[in-house]
Amino acid sequence: MDETTPPRASRQQRVERDSLGEMSVPAGALYGIQTMRAVRNYPITGVHISHYPEFIKALAAVKKAAALANERMGLLDAERAGAIREACALLLAGRYRAHFPVDVIQGGAGTSTNMNVNEVVANLALEILGRPRGDYAFLHPLNHVNLSQSTNDVYPSALRLALVMMGRDLHKAMGRLAKALEAKGRQFAHIIKIGRTQLQDAVPMTLGQEFSAWALMVEEDRQRLLEALDLVREINLGGTAIGTSLNAPAGYPALAVEMLCKVSGHRMVLSSDLVEATQDAGAYVQFSGVLKRTAVKLSKICNDLRLLSSGPRCGLGEIRLPKMAPGSSIMPGKVNPVIPEVVNQIAFQVIGSDLTVTLAAEAGQLELNAMEPVLAHNLFNSLTLLRRGCLVLAEKCVKGIEADEARCRELLERSLGLATALCPLVGYDQAARVAQHAQATGQSVHEAARELLGWDEERLARVLDPSAMLNPDAKGGAA
């Protein structure tokens, strides 16, 4: 069986039938007629569900869990159940992804996705049993693989399991970024520079404090991500069409979820109200909001990195980013902050996707939300982009950042923000006159204070010492 490339149309075909009629399917395809219909019906994004391997694994985990539950409840014989489980295990191992060609955005609330996995599992199971593909009289995609299930509980349950899988990976990537930023915070702890508010001189701080603050920003959102993941662990598996569990035996929902936890290795929770869980998309909105929050913070950090590294001679130039590529086809020697720039763009995409998720969640009607495919696509894409963005930012940018200590010292000494230390001693108005005089004459605050206040060098050095301004208990020196 070819696992790597999708089957192509050829003279070798098999004919399959469904409730709408007959259709030819490539003989080498593990999928069947309903998948073929979906491929023809939805030439939308060009992105197949196989683009998100975690989703395929989550779907396979649901099918395996269902087979285990059905066998234990006496609904599925051991031979068919065993073959279905073995087929699902192959998909869980990452094999046969080429046989999932359905577009991620589709009508039918995910029915085409569910049928794609039903057909692939059925045909794999048939081959495991030594039977030809398409021999559905013996093992049927719906009667056996989809037994006790509906798209309306399979699709959202697999979606949420995939979000948990991908969310954990994002959590790890954010941790690597936070550690990289914190390491720079320690490395630069001794470098005093001028802080800025509204892009204007403020008061002294250390470069280490700047990086440590960014690390904390990322770490805080790691915790918010875990909280959001807890909300999406609640699933409606066993609720079938609308949450009433029609065509699923009593006890099946709890058993199916128990089996899913064992198969996937992830903690998933059966909703206490399956009717509510089948129609409510609020957890997706919450989850997407956390991804948007993370994107906003990452973009802010990248904005700061671009500002602090601007130059190299005519900008702030307090830090130097790693040189990743020549930056211009016309300006020799120019190097751009390409890694922060690409993460900025990731953030813009995630922020836009959040609106799509919000609209898709709002569009649910009565007992079902039919817009989950576009919701799933945007959540999966945001998780993928954020994970990759965090890793790229950490490895290709943050870890290689260097500080220009001389530039930090030069800008600090020229800053008017040092005049803030005079306020407790001479009052705001007098301190403002010193700052204004320094600005008008081109003097340093030190020189302007000596001229206007008549203080000696010892007192000026003590009061205007930038390191004393870093201590929150400092009183600005003695009068």
C-alpha positions in Angstrom: 0.0 0.0 0.0 1.4 3.4 -1.0 1.6 5.6 2.1 3.4 8.7 0.8 1.7 9.9 -2.4 -2.0 10.2 -3.1 -3.5 7.7 -5.6 -3.8 9.1 -9.1 -6.6 8.5 -11.5 -5.8 5.6 -13.7 -7.4 2.8 -15.8 -7.4 0.7 -12.6 -10.6 1.8 -10.8 -13.1 0.2 -8.5 -16.8 1.2 -8.5 -18.4 2.0 -5.2 -22.0 2.9 -4.4 -23.7 5.2 -1.8 -27.2 6.5 -1.4 -26.7 9.0 -4.3 -25.5 6.4 -6.8 -22.2 5.0 -8.2 -18.8 6.5 -8.7 -15.4 5.2 -9.7 -12.6 5.3 -7.2 -8.9 4.8 -7.9 -8.1 1.2 -7.2 -5.1 2.2 -5.0 -7.1 4.5 -2.8 -7.9 3.6 0.8 -10.7 6.1 0.8 -14.0 5.5 -1.0 -16.9 7.1 -2.8 -17.9 9.7 -0.2 -14.4 11.0 0.0 -14.3 11.2 -3.8 -17.5 13.3 -3.7 -16.0 15.6 -1.1 -12.8 16.1 -3.2 -15.0 17.1 -6.1 -17.4 19.2 -4.1 -14.9 21.3 -2.1 -11.9 22.5 -4.2 -11.6 25.4 -1.7 -8.3 26.0 0.1 -6.1 23.3 -1.4 -5.2 22.4 2.2 -6.2 18.8 3.0 -7.1 17.5 6.4 -3.8 15.6 6.3 -2.0 19.0 6.6 -2.7 18.6 10.3 -1.4 15.2 11.3 -2.6 15.6 14.9 -6.1 15.8 13.6 -5.8 12.6 11.7 -4.3 10.9 14.8 -7.2 12.3 16.9 -9.8 11.0 14.4 -8.1 7.5 14.5 -8.0 7.6 18.3 -11.7 8.2 18.4 -12.4 5.4 15.9 -10.2 3.0 17.9 -11.9 4.0 21.2 -15.3 3.4 19.6 -14.3 0.0 18.4 -13.0 -0.9 21.9 -16.3 0.3 23.4 -18.5 -1.4 20.8 -16.6 -4.7 21.2 -16.8 -4.6 25.0 -20.6 -3.9 24.8 -21.1 -6.8 22.4 -22.0 -4.7 19.4 -19.0 -5.6 17.3 -17.4 -9.0 16.9 -13.8 -9.6 17.9 -12.6 -10.2 14.3 -13.9 -6.9 12.9 -13.1 -4.9 16.1 -9.5 -6.2 16.1 -9.0 -5.3 12.4 -10.4 -1.8 13.0 -8.2 -1.3 16.0 -5.1 -2.4 14.0 -6.0 -0.1 11.2 -6.4 2.8 13.6 -3.0 2.0 15.1 -1.4 2.4 11.7 -3.0 5.9 11.4 -1.9 6.8 14.9 1.6 5.9 13.9 1.4 8.5 11.2 1.0 6.3 8.2 -1.2 6.7 5.2 -1.7 10.4 5.5 -1.8 10.7 1.7 -5.2 9.0 1.7 -6.9 12.0 3.4 -7.4 14.4 0.5 -10.6 16.2 1.8 -10.3 19.9 2.0 -10.2 21.3 5.6 -13.1 23.7 4.8 -16.2 21.8 3.7 -19.9 21.8 4.1 -21.8 19.2 6.2 -20.3 20.0 9.6 -17.4 17.7 9.0 -19.2 14.8 7.6 -16.8 14.5 4.7 -13.9 14.3 7.2 -15.6 11.6 9.2 -16.4 9.6 6.1 -12.8 10.0 4.9 -11.5 8.4 8.1 -14.4 5.8 8.1 -13.5 4.7 4.6 -9.7 4.6 5.1 -10.1 2.6 8.4 -12.6 0.2 6.7 -10.3 -0.5 3.7 -7.2 -0.9 5.9 -9.1 -3.3 8.1 -10.3 -5.3 5.1 -6.7 -5.7 3.9 -5.6 -6.7 7.4 -8.3 -9.4 7.2 -7.1 -10.5 3.7 -10.1 -9.1 1.9 -10.1 -6.6 -1.1 -10.7 -2.9 -0.7 -14.3 -2.0 -1.1 -15.6 -5.3 0.3 -18.1 -3.4 2.5 -20.5 -6.3 2.7 -18.1 -7.8 5.2 -16.8 -4.6 6.9 -18.7 -1.4 6.3 -17.4 2.2 6.9 -20.7 3.1 8.5 -22.2 -0.1 9.9 -18.9 -1.1 11.6 -16.3 1.7 11.7 -18.9 4.4 12.5 -21.0 2.1 14.8 -22.6 4.1 17.8 -21.3 7.3 16.3 -22.2 10.4 14.4 -20.2 13.0 12.7 -21.6 15.4 15.2 -19.8 13.7 18.1 -16.8 12.3 16.3 -15.7 15.5 14.6 -15.8 17.8 17.6 -14.3 15.2 19.9 -11.4 14.6 17.5 -11.1 18.4 17.0 -10.8 19.0 20.8 -8.3 16.1 21.2 -6.2 17.5 18.4 -6.3 21.0 20.1 -5.0 19.3 23.3 -2.2 17.6 21.4 -1.2 20.8 19.5 -1.7 23.0 22.5 0.7 20.9 24.6 3.3 21.3 21.8 2.7 25.1 21.8 3.1 25.2 25.5 6.6 23.5 25.2 7.6 25.9 22.4 6.6 28.9 24.5 8.6 27.5 27.4 11.7 27.4 25.2 11.2 31.0 24.2 10.6 32.1 27.8 13.9 30.3 28.9 15.8 32.0 26.1 14.5 35.4 27.1 15.2 34.8 30.8 18.8 33.7 30.0 19.4 37.0 28.2 17.9 38.7 31.2 20.6 37.2 33.4 23.3 37.9 30.8 22.4 41.6 30.5 21.5 42.2 34.2 24.6 44.5 34.7 23.9 46.7 31.7 22.2 50.0 32.7 20.3 51.8 29.9 17.5 54.3 29.6 13.9 53.1 29.7 11.4 54.7 27.4 7.7 55.5 27.6 5.8 56.6 24.4 9.2 56.4 22.7 10.5 59.2 24.8 13.2 59.1 27.5 11.9 57.8 30.8 14.1 56.6 33.7 17.0 54.1 34.0 16.6 50.4 34.0 18.8 47.4 33.1 18.7 45.7 29.8 18.3 42.5 31.8 15.1 43.8 33.3 13.8 44.4 29.7 14.4 40.8 28.7 13.2 39.3 32.0 9.9 41.2 31.6 9.4 39.7 28.2 10.1 36.3 29.6 7.4 36.8 32.2 5.0 37.9 29.6 5.4 34.7 27.7 5.4 32.6 30.9 2.1 34.1 32.0 0.4 33.1 28.7 1.7 29.6 29.0 -0.4 29.4 32.1 -3.4 30.9 30.3 -3.0 28.3 27.6 -3.2 25.4 30.1 -6.4 26.9 31.5 -7.9 27.2 28.1 -6.9 23.6 27.3 -8.8 22.4 30.3 -12.0 23.8 28.8 -11.6 22.0 25.5 -11.0 18.6 27.1 -14.8 18.3 27.7 -16.3 16.3 24.7 -19.6 15.0 23.5 -18.5 11.6 22.3 -21.4 9.2 22.5 -24.0 12.0 22.0 -24.4 11.0 18.4 -26.5 13.4 16.3 -27.7 16.0 18.7 -26.6 14.8 22.1 -29.5 12.4 22.9 -27.3 9.4 22.2 -29.7 7.9 19.6 -28.3 4.6 18.2 -25.7 4.4 21.0 -26.4 2.0 23.9 -26.7 3.0 27.5 -23.3 3.4 29.0 -21.5 3.8 25.7 -20.6 7.5 26.1 -18.7 7.0 29.4 -17.0 3.9 28.1 -16.0 5.4 24.8 -14.4 8.4 26.5 -12.6 6.1 29.0 -11.2 4.2 26.0 -10.3 7.4 24.2 -8.2 8.5 27.2 -6.4 5.2 27.2 -5.8 5.2 23.4 -4.7 8.8 23.2 -2.8 9.2 26.5 -4.6 12.5 27.1 -7.2 13.3 29.7 -10.5 14.0 28.1 -13.8 14.5 30.0 -17.3 13.5 29.0 -19.7 16.5 29.2 -22.4 16.3 31.8 -25.0 17.5 29.2 -24.4 16.1 25.7 -27.1 18.2 24.1 -25.4 21.4 25.3 -22.0 20.1 24.4 -23.0 19.3 20.8 -24.1 22.9 20.1 -21.9 25.1 22.3 -18.7 26.4 20.7 -17.8 28.7 23.6 -14.7 26.8 24.5 -13.3 27.4 21.1 -13.8 31.1 21.4 -12.1 31.1 24.8 -9.2 29.1 23.4 -8.8 31.3 20.3 -8.8 34.3 22.6 -5.8 32.9 24.5 -4.0 32.3 21.2 -4.8 35.9 20.1 -3.5 37.2 23.5 -0.3 35.2 23.0 0.1 36.6 19.5 -0.4 40.1 20.7 2.3 39.7 23.3 4.8 38.1 20.9 4.2 40.9 18.4 4.8 43.5 21.0 8.1 41.8 22.0 9.2 41.7 18.3 8.3 45.4 17.9 10.6 46.1 20.8 13.4 44.0 19.4 13.2 45.8 16.1 13.3 49.2 17.8 16.1 48.4 20.2 18.2 47.0 17.3 17.4 49.8 14.9 20.3 51.3 13.1 23.0 50.2 13.1 24.2 53.8 13.3 21.2 56.0 13.0 18.8 54.2 15.3 18.7 53.1 19.0 21.2 50.3 18.4 21.3 49.1 22.0 21.2 45.4 20.9 22.4 43.5 17.9 20.2 40.8 16.4 21.8 37.8 14.6 22.4 38.5 11.0 20.2 36.0 9.1 20.3 37.2 5.5 21.4 40.2 3.4 18.6 42.7 3.7 18.5 44.6 0.4 18.9 44.1 -3.3 20.1 47.7 -3.6 21.7 48.8 -0.3 25.0 47.0 0.3 25.5 45.7 3.8 22.0 46.3 5.0 20.7 43.6 7.3 17.0 43.5 8.4 15.4 42.1 11.5 13.7 39.4 9.5 12.9 37.0 12.4 11.0 39.5 14.5 9.3 40.6 11.2 8.1 37.1 10.4 6.8 36.6 13.9 4.9 39.9 13.6 3.2 38.5 10.5 2.4 35.3 12.3 0.7 37.4 15.0 -1.4 39.3 12.4 -2.6 36.0 11.0 -3.5 34.6 14.4 -5.4 37.8 15.3 -7.4 37.7 12.1 -8.1 34.0 12.6 -9.6 34.8 16.0 -12.3 36.8 14.3 -13.1 33.9 12.0 -13.4 31.5 15.0 -15.7 34.0 16.7 -18.0 34.3 13.7 -18.0 30.5 13.1 -18.9 29.9 16.8 -21.7 32.5 16.7 -23.1 30.9 13.5 -24.3 27.7 15.2 -28.0 27.1 14.8 -30.2 25.1 17.2 -28.7 21.7 18.1 -25.5 21.9 16.0 -22.8 24.2 14.7 -22.2 23.4 11.1 -19.3 25.8 10.8 -16.8 23.8 12.8 -14.5 23.0 9.8 -13.5 26.6 9.3 -13.2 27.0 13.0 -11.0 23.9 13.2 -8.8 25.1 10.3 -8.1 28.4 11.9 -7.4 27.0 15.3 -5.1 24.4 14.0 -3.3 26.9 11.8 -2.9 29.4 14.6 -1.4 26.7 16.9 1.0 25.6 14.2 2.1 29.1 13.4 2.6 30.2 17.0 4.5 27.0 17.8 6.9 27.5 14.9 7.1 31.2 15.6 8.2 30.7 19.2 10.8 28.2 18.2 12.2 30.4 15.4 12.2 33.5 17.6 14.0 31.6 20.4 16.6 29.7 18.3 17.3 32.1 15.4 17.0 35.4 17.2 16.9 35.7 21.0 19.7 33.2 21.7 22.1 35.1 19.4 21.3 38.7 20.6 24.3 40.8 21.7 24.2 44.0 23.7 26.1 47.1 22.7 27.1 48.3 26.2 28.8 51.4 25.0 25.7 52.5 23.1 23.5 51.9 26.1 25.8 54.0 28.3 26.1 56.8 25.7 22.3 57.1 25.4 21.8 56.9 29.1 24.3 59.7 29.8 22.6 61.9 27.2 19.1 61.2 28.4 16.9 63.9 30.0 15.2 61.2 32.0 17.9 61.4 34.7 16.4 64.7 35.8 13.6 62.7 37.4 16.0 61.9 40.3 16.0 65.6 41.1 12.3 65.9 41.8 12.3 64.7 45.5 15.1 67.2 46.2 14.2 70.3 44.3 10.6 69.8 43.2 9.1 69.0 39.8 9.2 72.6 38.4 12.9 73.1 39.2 13.8 69.6 37.9 11.9 70.4 34.7 13.9 73.6 34.2 17.1 71.6 34.5 15.8 69.2 31.8 14.6 72.0 29.5 17.9 73.8 29.9 19.9 70.7 29.1 17.7 70.2 26.0 18.1 73.8 24.8 21.9 73.9 25.3 22.8 70.4 24.4 24.2 69.8 27.8 23.8 66.7 29.9 21.5 66.7 32.8 24.6 66.6 35.0 26.0 69.7 33.4 22.7 71.6 33.5 22.1 70.7 37.2 25.6 72.0 38.1 24.9 75.2 36.3 21.4 75.9 37.6 21.6 74.4 41.0 25.2 75.1 41.9 25.8 71.6 43.4 29.2 70.2 43.8 30.4 67.2 41.8 30.1 64.8 44.7 26.5 65.6 45.3 25.7 65.5 41.6 27.4 62.2 41.1 25.5 60.7 44.1 22.0 62.0 43.1 22.3 61.4 39.4 23.9 57.9 39.7 21.8 55.7 37.3 22.5 52.6 39.4 20.8 54.2 42.4 17.7 54.9 40.4 17.3 51.1 39.8 16.5 50.5 43.5 12.9 51.0 44.3 13.8 51.9 47.9 16.2 54.6 46.7 15.2 58.1 47.8 17.1 60.0 45.2 20.1 60.8 47.4 20.5 63.2 50.3 20.0 66.9 50.0 
